Amino acid sequence: GHAFLNEGEWATQKRKELGFVGGENVESKKLAWERIFGFFDKYLG
């Protein structure tokens, strides 16, 4: 899933529960959003 894109206390807690370690990876989030919006632009725009 894309839970790593969520922000806030709920998301932080959920990442811990799911075993996501190492904290937030800002570069991965940025790349994921770029790909998501690129898909939207290509197929829905």
mmCIF entry with sequence, helices, sheets and N, C-alpha, C, O atoms, coordinates in Angstrom:
data_MODEL
# 
_entry.id   MODEL 
# 
_entity.id                         1 
_entity.type                       polymer 
_entity.pdbx_number_of_molecules   1 
# 
_entity_poly.entity_id                      1 
_entity_poly.type                           'polypeptide(L)' 
_entity_poly.nstd_linkage                   no 
_entity_poly.nstd_monomer                   no 
_entity_poly.pdbx_seq_one_letter_code       GHAFLNEGEWATQKRKELGFVGGENVESKKLAWERIFGFFDKYLG 
_entity_poly.pdbx_seq_one_letter_code_can   GHAFLNEGEWATQKRKELGFVGGENVESKKLAWERIFGFFDKYLG 
_entity_poly.pdbx_strand_id                 A 
# 
loop_
_entity_poly_seq.entity_id 
_entity_poly_seq.num 
_entity_poly_seq.mon_id 
_entity_poly_seq.hetero 
1 1  GLY n 
1 2  HIS n 
1 3  ALA n 
1 4  PHE n 
1 5  LEU n 
1 6  ASN n 
1 7  GLU n 
1 8  GLY n 
1 9  GLU n 
1 10 TRP n 
1 11 ALA n 
1 12 THR n 
1 13 GLN n 
1 14 LYS n 
1 15 ARG n 
1 16 LYS n 
1 17 GLU n 
1 18 LEU n 
1 19 GLY n 
1 20 PHE n 
1 21 VAL n 
1 22 GLY n 
1 23 GLY n 
1 24 GLU n 
1 25 ASN n 
1 26 VAL n 
1 27 GLU n 
1 28 SER n 
1 29 LYS n 
1 30 LYS n 
1 31 LEU n 
1 32 ALA n 
1 33 TRP n 
1 34 GLU n 
1 35 ARG n 
1 36 ILE n 
1 37 PHE n 
1 38 GLY n 
1 39 PHE n 
1 40 PHE n 
1 41 ASP n 
1 42 LYS n 
1 43 TYR n 
1 44 LEU n 
1 45 GLY n 
# 
_struct_asym.id          A 
_struct_asym.entity_id   1 
# 
loop_
_struct_conf.conf_type_id 
_struct_conf.id 
_struct_conf.pdbx_PDB_helix_id 
_struct_conf.beg_label_comp_id 
_struct_conf.beg_label_asym_id 
_struct_conf.beg_label_seq_id 
_struct_conf.pdbx_beg_PDB_ins_code 
_struct_conf.end_label_comp_id 
_struct_conf.end_label_asym_id 
_struct_conf.end_label_seq_id 
_struct_conf.pdbx_end_PDB_ins_code 
_struct_conf.beg_auth_comp_id 
_struct_conf.beg_auth_asym_id 
_struct_conf.beg_auth_seq_id 
_struct_conf.end_auth_comp_id 
_struct_conf.end_auth_asym_id 
_struct_conf.end_auth_seq_id 
_struct_conf.pdbx_PDB_helix_class 
_struct_conf.details 
_struct_conf.pdbx_PDB_helix_length 
HELX_P HELX_P1 AA1 ALA A 3  ? LEU A 5  ? ALA A 3  LEU A 5  5 ? 3  
HELX_P HELX_P2 AA2 GLU A 9  ? GLU A 17 ? GLU A 9  GLU A 17 1 ? 9  
HELX_P HELX_P3 AA3 VAL A 26 ? LEU A 44 ? VAL A 26 LEU A 44 1 ? 19 
# 
_struct_conf_type.id          HELX_P 
_struct_conf_type.criteria    ? 
_struct_conf_type.reference   ? 
# 
loop_
_atom_site.group_PDB 
_atom_site.id 
_atom_site.type_symbol 
_atom_site.label_atom_id 
_atom_site.label_alt_id 
_atom_site.label_comp_id 
_atom_site.label_asym_id 
_atom_site.label_entity_id 
_atom_site.label_seq_id 
_atom_site.pdbx_PDB_ins_code 
_atom_site.Cartn_x 
_atom_site.Cartn_y 
_atom_site.Cartn_z 
_atom_site.occupancy 
_atom_site.B_iso_or_equiv 
_atom_site.pdbx_formal_charge 
_atom_site.auth_seq_id 
_atom_site.auth_comp_id 
_atom_site.auth_asym_id 
_atom_site.auth_atom_id 
_atom_site.pdbx_PDB_model_num 
ATOM 1   N N  . GLY A 1 1  ? 0.801  -1.182 0.000   1.00 0.00 ? 1  GLY A N  1 
ATOM 2   C CA . GLY A 1 1  ? 0.000  0.000  0.000   1.00 0.00 ? 1  GLY A CA 1 
ATOM 3   C C  . GLY A 1 1  ? 0.847  1.250  0.000   1.00 0.00 ? 1  GLY A C  1 
ATOM 4   O O  . GLY A 1 1  ? 2.075  1.208  -0.075  1.00 0.00 ? 1  GLY A O  1 
ATOM 5   N N  . HIS A 1 2  ? 0.163  2.333  0.085   1.00 0.00 ? 2  HIS A N  1 
ATOM 6   C CA . HIS A 1 2  ? 0.812  3.639  0.072   1.00 0.00 ? 2  HIS A CA 1 
ATOM 7   C C  . HIS A 1 2  ? 0.744  4.318  1.431   1.00 0.00 ? 2  HIS A C  1 
ATOM 8   O O  . HIS A 1 2  ? 0.719  5.546  1.513   1.00 0.00 ? 2  HIS A O  1 
ATOM 9   N N  . ALA A 1 3  ? 0.714  3.530  2.489   1.00 0.00 ? 3  ALA A N  1 
ATOM 10  C CA . ALA A 1 3  ? 0.618  4.099  3.837   1.00 0.00 ? 3  ALA A CA 1 
ATOM 11  C C  . ALA A 1 3  ? 1.801  4.999  4.155   1.00 0.00 ? 3  ALA A C  1 
ATOM 12  O O  . ALA A 1 3  ? 1.681  5.911  4.974   1.00 0.00 ? 3  ALA A O  1 
ATOM 13  N N  . PHE A 1 4  ? 2.940  4.758  3.520   1.00 0.00 ? 4  PHE A N  1 
ATOM 14  C CA . PHE A 1 4  ? 4.104  5.589  3.802   1.00 0.00 ? 4  PHE A CA 1 
ATOM 15  C C  . PHE A 1 4  ? 3.909  7.025  3.340   1.00 0.00 ? 4  PHE A C  1 
ATOM 16  O O  . PHE A 1 4  ? 4.670  7.909  3.732   1.00 0.00 ? 4  PHE A O  1 
ATOM 17  N N  . LEU A 1 5  ? 2.892  7.271  2.507   1.00 0.00 ? 5  LEU A N  1 
ATOM 18  C CA . LEU A 1 5  ? 2.610  8.625  2.042   1.00 0.00 ? 5  LEU A CA 1 
ATOM 19  C C  . LEU A 1 5  ? 1.778  9.424  3.038   1.00 0.00 ? 5  LEU A C  1 
ATOM 20  O O  . LEU A 1 5  ? 1.740  10.653 2.970   1.00 0.00 ? 5  LEU A O  1 
ATOM 21  N N  . ASN A 1 6  ? 1.118  8.743  3.951   1.00 0.00 ? 6  ASN A N  1 
ATOM 22  C CA . ASN A 1 6  ? 0.270  9.421  4.924   1.00 0.00 ? 6  ASN A CA 1 
ATOM 23  C C  . ASN A 1 6  ? 1.104  10.153 5.958   1.00 0.00 ? 6  ASN A C  1 
ATOM 24  O O  . ASN A 1 6  ? 2.240  9.774  6.246   1.00 0.00 ? 6  ASN A O  1 
ATOM 25  N N  . GLU A 1 7  ? 0.522  11.211 6.513   1.00 0.00 ? 7  GLU A N  1 
ATOM 26  C CA . GLU A 1 7  ? 1.196  11.993 7.538   1.00 0.00 ? 7  GLU A CA 1 
ATOM 27  C C  . GLU A 1 7  ? 0.323  12.057 8.780   1.00 0.00 ? 7  GLU A C  1 
ATOM 28  O O  . GLU A 1 7  ? -0.868 11.749 8.731   1.00 0.00 ? 7  GLU A O  1 
ATOM 29  N N  . GLY A 1 8  ? 0.914  12.452 9.875   1.00 0.00 ? 8  GLY A N  1 
ATOM 30  C CA . GLY A 1 8  ? 0.165  12.603 11.113  1.00 0.00 ? 8  GLY A CA 1 
ATOM 31  C C  . GLY A 1 8  ? 0.425  11.472 12.090  1.00 0.00 ? 8  GLY A C  1 
ATOM 32  O O  . GLY A 1 8  ? 1.091  10.489 11.765  1.00 0.00 ? 8  GLY A O  1 
ATOM 33  N N  . GLU A 1 9  ? -0.112 11.624 13.292  1.00 0.00 ? 9  GLU A N  1 
ATOM 34  C CA . GLU A 1 9  ? 0.120  10.661 14.367  1.00 0.00 ? 9  GLU A CA 1 
ATOM 35  C C  . GLU A 1 9  ? -0.394 9.270  14.008  1.00 0.00 ? 9  GLU A C  1 
ATOM 36  O O  . GLU A 1 9  ? 0.284  8.276  14.268  1.00 0.00 ? 9  GLU A O  1 
ATOM 37  N N  . TRP A 1 10 ? -1.592 9.188  13.409  1.00 0.00 ? 10 TRP A N  1 
ATOM 38  C CA . TRP A 1 10 ? -2.149 7.887  13.034  1.00 0.00 ? 10 TRP A CA 1 
ATOM 39  C C  . TRP A 1 10 ? -1.199 7.152  12.090  1.00 0.00 ? 10 TRP A C  1 
ATOM 40  O O  . TRP A 1 10 ? -0.943 5.959  12.256  1.00 0.00 ? 10 TRP A O  1 
ATOM 41  N N  . ALA A 1 11 ? -0.684 7.871  11.107  1.00 0.00 ? 11 ALA A N  1 
ATOM 42  C CA . ALA A 1 11 ? 0.207  7.256  10.126  1.00 0.00 ? 11 ALA A CA 1 
ATOM 43  C C  . ALA A 1 11 ? 1.515  6.801  10.768  1.00 0.00 ? 11 ALA A C  1 
ATOM 44  O O  . ALA A 1 11 ? 2.031  5.731  10.446  1.00 0.00 ? 11 ALA A O  1 
ATOM 45  N N  . THR A 1 12 ? 2.043  7.608  11.667  1.00 0.00 ? 12 THR A N  1 
ATOM 46  C CA . THR A 1 12 ? 3.273  7.236  12.363  1.00 0.00 ? 12 THR A CA 1 
ATOM 47  C C  . THR A 1 12 ? 3.073  5.956  13.156  1.00 0.00 ? 12 THR A C  1 
ATOM 48  O O  . THR A 1 12 ? 3.909  5.054  13.113  1.00 0.00 ? 12 THR A O  1 
ATOM 49  N N  . GLN A 1 13 ? 1.970  5.879  13.875  1.00 0.00 ? 13 GLN A N  1 
ATOM 50  C CA . GLN A 1 13 ? 1.673  4.686  14.667  1.00 0.00 ? 13 GLN A CA 1 
ATOM 51  C C  . GLN A 1 13 ? 1.485  3.463  13.760  1.00 0.00 ? 13 GLN A C  1 
ATOM 52  O O  . GLN A 1 13 ? 1.981  2.380  14.070  1.00 0.00 ? 13 GLN A O  1 
ATOM 53  N N  . LYS A 1 14 ? 0.784  3.632  12.664  1.00 0.00 ? 14 LYS A N  1 
ATOM 54  C CA . LYS A 1 14 ? 0.526  2.519  11.745  1.00 0.00 ? 14 LYS A CA 1 
ATOM 55  C C  . LYS A 1 14 ? 1.829  2.002  11.137  1.00 0.00 ? 14 LYS A C  1 
ATOM 56  O O  . LYS A 1 14 ? 2.004  0.791  10.998  1.00 0.00 ? 14 LYS A O  1 
ATOM 57  N N  . ARG A 1 15 ? 2.743  2.901  10.773  1.00 0.00 ? 15 ARG A N  1 
ATOM 58  C CA . ARG A 1 15 ? 4.031  2.464  10.233  1.00 0.00 ? 15 ARG A CA 1 
ATOM 59  C C  . ARG A 1 15 ? 4.786  1.628  11.257  1.00 0.00 ? 15 ARG A C  1 
ATOM 60  O O  . ARG A 1 15 ? 5.419  0.633  10.903  1.00 0.00 ? 15 ARG A O  1 
ATOM 61  N N  . LYS A 1 16 ? 4.724  2.025  12.520  1.00 0.00 ? 16 LYS A N  1 
ATOM 62  C CA . LYS A 1 16 ? 5.376  1.242  13.579  1.00 0.00 ? 16 LYS A CA 1 
ATOM 63  C C  . LYS A 1 16 ? 4.746  -0.139 13.686  1.00 0.00 ? 16 LYS A C  1 
ATOM 64  O O  . LYS A 1 16 ? 5.453  -1.140 13.794  1.00 0.00 ? 16 LYS A O  1 
ATOM 65  N N  . GLU A 1 17 ? 3.414  -0.194 13.658  1.00 0.00 ? 17 GLU A N  1 
ATOM 66  C CA . GLU A 1 17 ? 2.704  -1.475 13.752  1.00 0.00 ? 17 GLU A CA 1 
ATOM 67  C C  . GLU A 1 17 ? 3.056  -2.397 12.588  1.00 0.00 ? 17 GLU A C  1 
ATOM 68  O O  . GLU A 1 17 ? 3.146  -3.612 12.759  1.00 0.00 ? 17 GLU A O  1 
ATOM 69  N N  . LEU A 1 18 ? 3.253  -1.822 11.413  1.00 0.00 ? 18 LEU A N  1 
ATOM 70  C CA . LEU A 1 18 ? 3.541  -2.612 10.218  1.00 0.00 ? 18 LEU A CA 1 
ATOM 71  C C  . LEU A 1 18 ? 5.021  -2.937 10.061  1.00 0.00 ? 18 LEU A C  1 
ATOM 72  O O  . LEU A 1 18 ? 5.416  -3.630 9.124   1.00 0.00 ? 18 LEU A O  1 
ATOM 73  N N  . GLY A 1 19 ? 5.830  -2.435 10.979  1.00 0.00 ? 19 GLY A N  1 
ATOM 74  C CA . GLY A 1 19 ? 7.246  -2.758 10.946  1.00 0.00 ? 19 GLY A CA 1 
ATOM 75  C C  . GLY A 1 19 ? 8.090  -1.879 10.051  1.00 0.00 ? 19 GLY A C  1 
ATOM 76  O O  . GLY A 1 19 ? 9.227  -2.228 9.732   1.00 0.00 ? 19 GLY A O  1 
ATOM 77  N N  . PHE A 1 20 ? 7.547  -0.738 9.640   1.00 0.00 ? 20 PHE A N  1 
ATOM 78  C CA . PHE A 1 20 ? 8.345  0.197  8.854   1.00 0.00 ? 20 PHE A CA 1 
ATOM 79  C C  . PHE A 1 20 ? 9.323  0.869  9.808   1.00 0.00 ? 20 PHE A C  1 
ATOM 80  O O  . PHE A 1 20 ? 8.910  1.596  10.711  1.00 0.00 ? 20 PHE A O  1 
ATOM 81  N N  . VAL A 1 21 ? 10.586 0.637  9.618   1.00 0.00 ? 21 VAL A N  1 
ATOM 82  C CA . VAL A 1 21 ? 11.593 1.180  10.528  1.00 0.00 ? 21 VAL A CA 1 
ATOM 83  C C  . VAL A 1 21 ? 12.462 2.197  9.796   1.00 0.00 ? 21 VAL A C  1 
ATOM 84  O O  . VAL A 1 21 ? 12.479 2.245  8.566   1.00 0.00 ? 21 VAL A O  1 
ATOM 85  N N  . GLY A 1 22 ? 13.166 2.992  10.551  1.00 0.00 ? 22 GLY A N  1 
ATOM 86  C CA . GLY A 1 22 ? 14.099 3.933  9.949   1.00 0.00 ? 22 GLY A CA 1 
ATOM 87  C C  . GLY A 1 22 ? 13.537 5.321  9.745   1.00 0.00 ? 22 GLY A C  1 
ATOM 88  O O  . GLY A 1 22 ? 14.233 6.194  9.227   1.00 0.00 ? 22 GLY A O  1 
ATOM 89  N N  . GLY A 1 23 ? 12.313 5.545  10.131  1.00 0.00 ? 23 GLY A N  1 
ATOM 90  C CA . GLY A 1 23 ? 11.750 6.881  9.993   1.00 0.00 ? 23 GLY A CA 1 
ATOM 91  C C  . GLY A 1 23 ? 11.232 7.169  8.600   1.00 0.00 ? 23 GLY A C  1 
ATOM 92  O O  . GLY A 1 23 ? 11.114 6.283  7.754   1.00 0.00 ? 23 GLY A O  1 
ATOM 93  N N  . GLU A 1 24 ? 10.934 8.417  8.396   1.00 0.00 ? 24 GLU A N  1 
ATOM 94  C CA . GLU A 1 24 ? 10.326 8.867  7.153   1.00 0.00 ? 24 GLU A CA 1 
ATOM 95  C C  . GLU A 1 24 ? 11.391 9.046  6.074   1.00 0.00 ? 24 GLU A C  1 
ATOM 96  O O  . GLU A 1 24 ? 12.471 9.574  6.342   1.00 0.00 ? 24 GLU A O  1 
ATOM 97  N N  . ASN A 1 25 ? 11.086 8.607  4.864   1.00 0.00 ? 25 ASN A N  1 
ATOM 98  C CA . ASN A 1 25 ? 11.992 8.771  3.736   1.00 0.00 ? 25 ASN A CA 1 
ATOM 99  C C  . ASN A 1 25 ? 11.371 9.790  2.784   1.00 0.00 ? 25 ASN A C  1 
ATOM 100 O O  . ASN A 1 25 ? 10.538 9.454  1.942   1.00 0.00 ? 25 ASN A O  1 
ATOM 101 N N  . VAL A 1 26 ? 11.792 11.028 2.937   1.00 0.00 ? 26 VAL A N  1 
ATOM 102 C CA . VAL A 1 26 ? 11.205 12.130 2.179   1.00 0.00 ? 26 VAL A CA 1 
ATOM 103 C C  . VAL A 1 26 ? 11.395 11.941 0.676   1.00 0.00 ? 26 VAL A C  1 
ATOM 104 O O  . VAL A 1 26 ? 10.482 12.224 -0.100  1.00 0.00 ? 26 VAL A O  1 
ATOM 105 N N  . GLU A 1 27 ? 12.553 11.474 0.261   1.00 0.00 ? 27 GLU A N  1 
ATOM 106 C CA . GLU A 1 27 ? 12.809 11.280 -1.171  1.00 0.00 ? 27 GLU A CA 1 
ATOM 107 C C  . GLU A 1 27 ? 11.891 10.218 -1.773  1.00 0.00 ? 27 GLU A C  1 
ATOM 108 O O  . GLU A 1 27 ? 11.421 10.375 -2.900  1.00 0.00 ? 27 GLU A O  1 
ATOM 109 N N  . SER A 1 28 ? 11.635 9.151  -1.039  1.00 0.00 ? 28 SER A N  1 
ATOM 110 C CA . SER A 1 28 ? 10.725 8.107  -1.528  1.00 0.00 ? 28 SER A CA 1 
ATOM 111 C C  . SER A 1 28 ? 9.312  8.643  -1.659  1.00 0.00 ? 28 SER A C  1 
ATOM 112 O O  . SER A 1 28 ? 8.613  8.335  -2.624  1.00 0.00 ? 28 SER A O  1 
ATOM 113 N N  . LYS A 1 29 ? 8.892  9.442  -0.692  1.00 0.00 ? 29 LYS A N  1 
ATOM 114 C CA . LYS A 1 29 ? 7.555  10.036 -0.759  1.00 0.00 ? 29 LYS A CA 1 
ATOM 115 C C  . LYS A 1 29 ? 7.432  10.968 -1.958  1.00 0.00 ? 29 LYS A C  1 
ATOM 116 O O  . LYS A 1 29 ? 6.428  10.946 -2.669  1.00 0.00 ? 29 LYS A O  1 
ATOM 117 N N  . LYS A 1 30 ? 8.454  11.781 -2.176  1.00 0.00 ? 30 LYS A N  1 
ATOM 118 C CA . LYS A 1 30 ? 8.436  12.712 -3.307  1.00 0.00 ? 30 LYS A CA 1 
ATOM 119 C C  . LYS A 1 30 ? 8.349  11.957 -4.629  1.00 0.00 ? 30 LYS A C  1 
ATOM 120 O O  . LYS A 1 30 ? 7.550  12.309 -5.496  1.00 0.00 ? 30 LYS A O  1 
ATOM 121 N N  . LEU A 1 31 ? 9.164  10.925 -4.781  1.00 0.00 ? 31 LEU A N  1 
ATOM 122 C CA . LEU A 1 31 ? 9.158  10.129 -6.007  1.00 0.00 ? 31 LEU A CA 1 
ATOM 123 C C  . LEU A 1 31 ? 7.808  9.443  -6.214  1.00 0.00 ? 31 LEU A C  1 
ATOM 124 O O  . LEU A 1 31 ? 7.294  9.403  -7.332  1.00 0.00 ? 31 LEU A O  1 
ATOM 125 N N  . ALA A 1 32 ? 7.241  8.908  -5.145  1.00 0.00 ? 32 ALA A N  1 
ATOM 126 C CA . ALA A 1 32 ? 5.942  8.238  -5.253  1.00 0.00 ? 32 ALA A CA 1 
ATOM 127 C C  . ALA A 1 32 ? 4.862  9.206  -5.718  1.00 0.00 ? 32 ALA A C  1 
ATOM 128 O O  . ALA A 1 32 ? 4.070  8.881  -6.602  1.00 0.00 ? 32 ALA A O  1 
ATOM 129 N N  . TRP A 1 33 ? 4.829  10.404 -5.117  1.00 0.00 ? 33 TRP A N  1 
ATOM 130 C CA . TRP A 1 33 ? 3.819  11.384 -5.532  1.00 0.00 ? 33 TRP A CA 1 
ATOM 131 C C  . TRP A 1 33 ? 4.025  11.797 -6.986  1.00 0.00 ? 33 TRP A C  1 
ATOM 132 O O  . TRP A 1 33 ? 3.050  11.962 -7.719  1.00 0.00 ? 33 TRP A O  1 
ATOM 133 N N  . GLU A 1 34 ? 5.261  11.966 -7.413  1.00 0.00 ? 34 GLU A N  1 
ATOM 134 C CA . GLU A 1 34 ? 5.532  12.310 -8.812  1.00 0.00 ? 34 GLU A CA 1 
ATOM 135 C C  . GLU A 1 34 ? 5.004  11.230 -9.748  1.00 0.00 ? 34 GLU A C  1 
ATOM 136 O O  . GLU A 1 34 ? 4.421  11.537 -10.787 1.00 0.00 ? 34 GLU A O  1 
ATOM 137 N N  . ARG A 1 35 ? 5.206  9.977  -9.384  1.00 0.00 ? 35 ARG A N  1 
ATOM 138 C CA . ARG A 1 35 ? 4.731  8.874  -10.226 1.00 0.00 ? 35 ARG A CA 1 
ATOM 139 C C  . ARG A 1 35 ? 3.210  8.788  -10.234 1.00 0.00 ? 35 ARG A C  1 
ATOM 140 O O  . ARG A 1 35 ? 2.607  8.530  -11.276 1.00 0.00 ? 35 ARG A O  1 
ATOM 141 N N  . ILE A 1 36 ? 2.593  9.001  -9.089  1.00 0.00 ? 36 ILE A N  1 
ATOM 142 C CA . ILE A 1 36 ? 1.130  8.966  -9.007  1.00 0.00 ? 36 ILE A CA 1 
ATOM 143 C C  . ILE A 1 36 ? 0.530  10.057 -9.880  1.00 0.00 ? 36 ILE A C  1 
ATOM 144 O O  . ILE A 1 36 ? -0.364 9.786  -10.682 1.00 0.00 ? 36 ILE A O  1 
ATOM 145 N N  . PHE A 1 37 ? 1.013  11.290 -9.735  1.00 0.00 ? 37 PHE A N  1 
ATOM 146 C CA . PHE A 1 37 ? 0.465  12.387 -10.528 1.00 0.00 ? 37 PHE A CA 1 
ATOM 147 C C  . PHE A 1 37 ? 0.831  12.250 -12.000 1.00 0.00 ? 37 PHE A C  1 
ATOM 148 O O  . PHE A 1 37 ? 0.067  12.681 -12.864 1.00 0.00 ? 37 PHE A O  1 
ATOM 149 N N  . GLY A 1 38 ? 1.983  11.660 -12.302 1.00 0.00 ? 38 GLY A N  1 
ATOM 150 C CA . GLY A 1 38 ? 2.333  11.386 -13.690 1.00 0.00 ? 38 GLY A CA 1 
ATOM 151 C C  . GLY A 1 38 ? 1.355  10.409 -14.323 1.00 0.00 ? 38 GLY A C  1 
ATOM 152 O O  . GLY A 1 38 ? 0.955  10.581 -15.474 1.00 0.00 ? 38 GLY A O  1 
ATOM 153 N N  . PHE A 1 39 ? 0.971  9.380  -13.567 1.00 0.00 ? 39 PHE A N  1 
ATOM 154 C CA . PHE A 1 39 ? -0.028 8.421  -14.035 1.00 0.00 ? 39 PHE A CA 1 
ATOM 155 C C  . PHE A 1 39 ? -1.361 9.121  -14.278 1.00 0.00 ? 39 PHE A C  1 
ATOM 156 O O  . PHE A 1 39 ? -1.998 8.918  -15.311 1.00 0.00 ? 39 PHE A O  1 
ATOM 157 N N  . PHE A 1 40 ? -1.778 9.946  -13.316 1.00 0.00 ? 40 PHE A N  1 
ATOM 158 C CA . PHE A 1 40 ? -3.040 10.676 -13.466 1.00 0.00 ? 40 PHE A CA 1 
ATOM 159 C C  . PHE A 1 40 ? -3.006 11.557 -14.710 1.00 0.00 ? 40 PHE A C  1 
ATOM 160 O O  . PHE A 1 40 ? -3.959 11.567 -15.489 1.00 0.00 ? 40 PHE A O  1 
ATOM 161 N N  . ASP A 1 41 ? -1.916 12.294 -14.901 1.00 0.00 ? 41 ASP A N  1 
ATOM 162 C CA . ASP A 1 41 ? -1.805 13.173 -16.066 1.00 0.00 ? 41 ASP A CA 1 
ATOM 163 C C  . ASP A 1 41 ? -1.873 12.385 -17.370 1.00 0.00 ? 41 ASP A C  1 
ATOM 164 O O  . ASP A 1 41 ? -2.521 12.810 -18.327 1.00 0.00 ? 41 ASP A O  1 
ATOM 165 N N  . LYS A 1 42 ? -1.209 11.249 -17.401 1.00 0.00 ? 42 LYS A N  1 
ATOM 166 C CA . LYS A 1 42 ? -1.145 10.455 -18.627 1.00 0.00 ? 42 LYS A CA 1 
ATOM 167 C C  . LYS A 1 42 ? -2.475 9.789  -18.961 1.00 0.00 ? 42 LYS A C  1 
ATOM 168 O O  . LYS A 1 42 ? -2.905 9.796  -20.115 1.00 0.00 ? 42 LYS A O  1 
ATOM 169 N N  . TYR A 1 43 ? -3.128 9.213  -17.949 1.00 0.00 ? 43 TYR A N  1 
ATOM 170 C CA . TYR A 1 43 ? -4.305 8.397  -18.218 1.00 0.00 ? 43 TYR A CA 1 
ATOM 171 C C  . TYR A 1 43 ? -5.635 9.055  -17.876 1.00 0.00 ? 43 TYR A C  1 
ATOM 172 O O  . TYR A 1 43 ? -6.683 8.608  -18.342 1.00 0.00 ? 43 TYR A O  1 
ATOM 173 N N  . LEU A 1 44 ? -5.606 10.095 -17.082 1.00 0.00 ? 44 LEU A N  1 
ATOM 174 C CA . LEU A 1 44 ? -6.862 10.727 -16.672 1.00 0.00 ? 44 LEU A CA 1 
ATOM 175 C C  . LEU A 1 44 ? -6.953 12.189 -17.082 1.00 0.00 ? 44 LEU A C  1 
ATOM 176 O O  . LEU A 1 44 ? -8.015 12.802 -16.972 1.00 0.00 ? 44 LEU A O  1 
ATOM 177 N N  . GLY A 1 45 ? -5.851 12.748 -17.552 1.00 0.00 ? 45 GLY A N  1 
ATOM 178 C CA . GLY A 1 45 ? -5.795 14.180 -17.840 1.00 0.00 ? 45 GLY A CA 1 
ATOM 179 C C  . GLY A 1 45 ? -6.350 14.588 -19.152 1.00 0.00 ? 45 GLY A C  1 
ATOM 180 O O  . GLY A 1 45 ? -6.347 15.774 -19.481 1.00 0.00 ? 45 GLY A O  1 
# 
